[in-house]
Amino acid sequence: MITRMRLGKRWARLTLAVLLGGIGTLSLVIDPISWLAEGNSLREVFTEANLLFFLIAPIRSVHLAAVIAALALMFLPDANTYFRASRSVRRQALG
């Protein structure tokens, strides 16, 4: 899909947005949300944290920020222009 998106395929951009934005984001936030929904508090996070938490939490945060940034960048005006130009080039080649 990534190579198809690079070629300007609109379906690839939309598929990546759904998979990356929907399923990817959900997979990153479901554990913390469900943990909080079970009645735990944010204070417990830091009082019960171990070394593994302090290693994984920043990585997970950076990953989530990267996913959100990628989603935003995929739909900026420059990206839209790229996909439109790619589509018009294909149309010109066909006929």
C-alpha positions as CSV (number, residue, x, y, z in Angstrom):
1,M,0.0,0.0,0.0
2,I,2.8,2.4,0.8
3,T,4.3,2.0,-2.6
4,R,0.9,2.6,-4.2
5,M,0.4,5.7,-2.1
6,R,3.8,6.9,-3.3
7,L,2.5,6.5,-6.9
8,G,-0.4,8.7,-6.0
9,K,-3.1,6.0,-5.7
10,R,-6.0,7.6,-3.8
11,W,-7.3,4.2,-2.5
12,A,-4.0,3.5,-0.9
13,R,-4.0,6.8,1.0
14,L,-7.5,6.2,2.3
15,T,-6.8,2.6,3.2
16,L,-3.7,3.7,5.2
17,A,-5.6,6.5,6.9
18,V,-8.3,4.0,8.1
19,L,-5.8,1.3,9.1
20,L,-3.2,3.7,10.5
21,G,-5.6,6.2,12.0
22,G,-8.3,3.9,13.2
23,I,-6.8,0.6,14.0
24,G,-3.3,1.8,14.7
25,T,-4.4,4.6,17.1
26,L,-6.9,2.3,18.8
27,S,-4.2,-0.3,19.4
28,L,-2.0,2.3,21.1
29,V,-4.7,3.7,23.4
30,I,-6.9,0.8,24.2
31,D,-4.7,-0.6,27.0
32,P,-4.4,2.7,28.9
33,I,-8.1,3.6,28.4
34,S,-9.2,0.2,29.6
35,W,-6.9,0.3,32.6
36,L,-8.4,3.7,33.6
37,A,-11.9,2.4,33.0
38,E,-11.3,-0.4,35.5
39,G,-11.1,2.3,38.2
40,N,-7.4,2.9,38.4
41,S,-6.1,6.4,38.7
42,L,-3.2,8.3,37.1
43,R,-1.5,8.5,40.5
44,E,-1.2,4.7,40.5
45,V,0.6,4.9,37.2
46,F,3.6,6.6,38.8
47,T,3.5,4.9,42.2
48,E,3.4,1.4,40.7
49,A,5.7,2.1,37.7
50,N,8.7,0.1,37.1
51,L,11.7,0.4,34.7
52,L,9.8,-1.2,31.9
53,F,7.0,1.4,32.1
54,F,9.5,4.2,32.0
55,L,11.1,2.7,28.9
56,I,7.8,1.8,27.0
57,A,5.7,4.9,27.9
58,P,7.8,7.4,26.0
59,I,8.1,5.1,23.0
60,R,4.4,4.6,22.9
61,S,3.8,8.4,23.2
62,V,6.2,9.1,20.4
63,H,4.6,6.4,18.3
64,L,1.1,7.9,18.9
65,A,2.4,11.4,18.0
66,A,4.0,10.0,14.8
67,V,0.7,8.3,13.8
68,I,-1.3,11.5,14.3
69,A,1.3,13.5,12.4
70,A,1.3,11.1,9.5
71,L,-2.4,11.3,9.3
72,A,-2.3,15.0,9.3
73,L,0.5,15.2,6.7
74,M,-1.4,12.7,4.4
75,F,-4.2,15.2,3.9
76,L,-2.4,18.6,3.8
77,P,-3.0,20.7,0.7
78,D,0.4,19.8,-0.8
79,A,-0.5,16.1,-0.4
80,N,-3.9,16.7,-2.0
81,T,-2.1,18.5,-4.9
82,Y,0.2,15.5,-5.3
83,F,-2.6,13.0,-5.5
84,R,-4.6,15.2,-7.9
85,A,-1.5,15.7,-10.2
86,S,-0.8,12.0,-10.2
87,R,-4.4,11.3,-11.2
88,S,-4.4,13.8,-14.0
89,V,-1.1,12.4,-15.3
90,R,-2.7,8.9,-15.5
91,R,-5.8,10.3,-17.2
92,Q,-3.6,12.0,-19.8
93,A,-1.6,8.8,-20.4
94,L,-4.9,6.9,-21.0
95,G,-6.4,9.2,-23.4
